[in-house]
């Protein structure tokens, strides 16, 4: 059972990586969606840091 679970996990990880590579290729070709949080929005980490600073 553990072997099947491990194989399924590895397979899903590989599929995710492949989808990510395809997405990067589409964006590079100008066919994909823009990166999430576009429109000049700061990344989530920066927003969280700014919020922490404002609460101090």
VEXNUTI-875468 format. One record per residue (C-alpha): y, x, z. Coordinates in steps of 0.25 Angstrom, whole numbers, padded with zeros to 4 digits, always signed. Each point is the difference from the previous one (the first is absolute). Last residue first. Layout:
<sites>
YXZ;...
</sites>
This chain:
<sites>
+0191+0011+0063;-0003-0012-0008;+0007+0005-0012;-0007+0013+0000;-0014-0008+0000;+0005-0008-0011;+0004+0012-0009;-0013+0006+0003;-0008-0013-0004;+0009-0001-0013;-0003+0015-0004;-0015-0002+0002;+0000-0013-0008;+0006+0008-0012;+0015-0003-0003;+0004-0011-0010;+0006+0005-0013;-0004-0012-0008;-0015+0004+0002;-0008-0003+0012;-0013+0001-0008;+0000+0009-0012;+0004-0006-0013;-0011-0008-0007;-0007+0007-0011;+0003+0002-0015;+0010+0012+0000;-0011+0010-0004;+0002+0007+0013;-0002-0014+0007;-0012-0002-0007;-0006+0013+0003;+0003-0001+0015;-0007-0014+0000;-0012+0006-0007;-0001+0011+0010;+0001-0010+0012;-0011-0009-0006;-0009+0013-0001;+0003+0003+0014;-0003-0014+0005;-0013+0000-0008;-0004+0013+0006;+0003-0005+0014;-0008-0013-0003;-0012+0009-0005;+0000+0009+0012;+0000-0012+0009;-0011-0007-0007;-0008+0013+0000;+0002+0002+0015;-0004-0015+0003;-0012+0002-0008;-0004+0013+0007;+0003-0007+0014;-0010-0011-0004;
</sites>
